[in-house]
Amino acid sequence: MTKKEIAGVIESKAAEYGFKMRETSAGWMSEQTDNTFARVEIFARDNSEKTRWEDRKIWLDIEAAGSICRMGGNTTPEELLKAADEIARAAKFTGEINTMGLSYIETF
């Protein structure tokens, strides 16, 4: 796959789980607002075993990670349920991305 195709897969899967992604220097990250409870970050990691330096080609594996980005204070039961739902969706999204085995090659 190409990086552009991978971006399309990530954006499509993110939408399925109710997230909107934006590209960063390290990969992609879910957009954050004042009402966001979970963050999903997707990284392109160098795979040194598959990289062919002599051919000037870097193999990049896609890895997703999630985190809780806001909690605390006097949270209402409704806010807790909303947070639980968002955290569950983030966990399922990161799990699905990680099981897809996405990767691409970049030439330099």
C-alpha positions in Angstrom: 0.0 0.0 0.0 1.0 3.6 -0.4 1.0 6.2 2.4 -2.0 7.8 0.7 -4.0 4.5 0.6 -3.1 4.0 4.3 -4.4 7.4 5.1 -7.6 6.6 3.4 -8.0 3.4 5.4 -7.2 5.2 8.7 -9.7 8.0 8.0 -12.4 5.5 6.9 -11.9 3.3 10.0 -11.8 6.4 12.2 -15.2 7.6 10.8 -16.7 4.1 11.5 -15.7 4.6 15.2 -16.8 8.2 15.3 -13.4 9.8 15.2 -11.9 12.4 12.8 -8.1 12.1 12.2 -5.5 14.7 11.3 -2.1 14.0 9.9 0.9 14.8 12.1 4.7 14.6 11.6 4.7 11.2 13.2 1.5 9.8 11.7 -2.1 10.6 12.6 -4.0 11.8 15.7 -7.7 12.0 16.5 -8.9 15.6 16.6 -9.4 16.9 20.2 -12.0 19.2 21.6 -12.9 20.4 25.1 -15.4 17.5 25.2 -13.0 14.8 24.1 -12.2 12.0 26.6 -10.0 9.7 24.5 -7.1 10.2 22.0 -6.0 7.9 19.3 -2.6 8.2 17.8 -1.3 6.2 14.8 2.4 6.1 14.1 4.5 5.0 11.2 7.4 3.1 12.8 10.6 2.1 11.0 10.9 -1.6 10.5 14.7 -2.1 10.4 14.4 -5.8 9.5 12.5 -5.0 6.3 14.1 -1.7 5.4 16.6 -1.8 2.5 19.0 1.1 3.1 21.1 0.2 0.1 18.0 0.6 -2.1 17.1 3.8 -0.3 13.7 2.3 0.8 12.4 2.5 4.4 9.7 0.1 5.4 7.2 1.7 7.8 4.7 -0.3 9.9 1.5 1.4 11.2 0.9 1.1 14.9 -2.0 2.6 16.9 -2.2 3.6 20.5 -5.0 5.1 22.6 -5.1 7.1 25.8 -7.5 8.9 28.1 -6.9 12.6 27.6 -9.4 14.1 30.0 -11.1 13.0 33.2 -11.5 14.1 36.7 -13.4 16.7 38.5 -17.1 16.4 39.4 -18.2 14.3 36.4 -21.9 13.6 36.0 -23.2 10.1 35.4 -24.0 11.2 31.8 -20.5 12.4 31.2 -19.1 9.2 32.7 -21.2 7.2 30.2 -20.1 9.4 27.3 -16.5 8.9 28.4 -16.9 5.1 28.7 -18.4 4.9 25.2 -15.7 7.1 23.7 -12.9 5.1 25.4 -14.4 1.8 24.3 -14.6 3.1 20.7 -11.0 4.2 20.9 -9.9 0.8 22.2 -11.8 -1.0 19.4 -10.4 1.3 16.8 -6.8 1.0 17.9 -7.2 -2.8 18.2 -8.6 -3.0 14.6 -5.8 -0.8 13.1 -3.2 -2.9 14.9 -4.6 -6.2 13.6 -4.7 -5.0 10.0 -0.9 -5.2 9.6 -0.7 -1.9 7.6 2.6 -0.8 6.2 4.2 1.1 3.3 7.6 1.8 1.8 9.0 5.3 1.5 11.9 6.0 -0.9 14.4 8.6 -0.1 
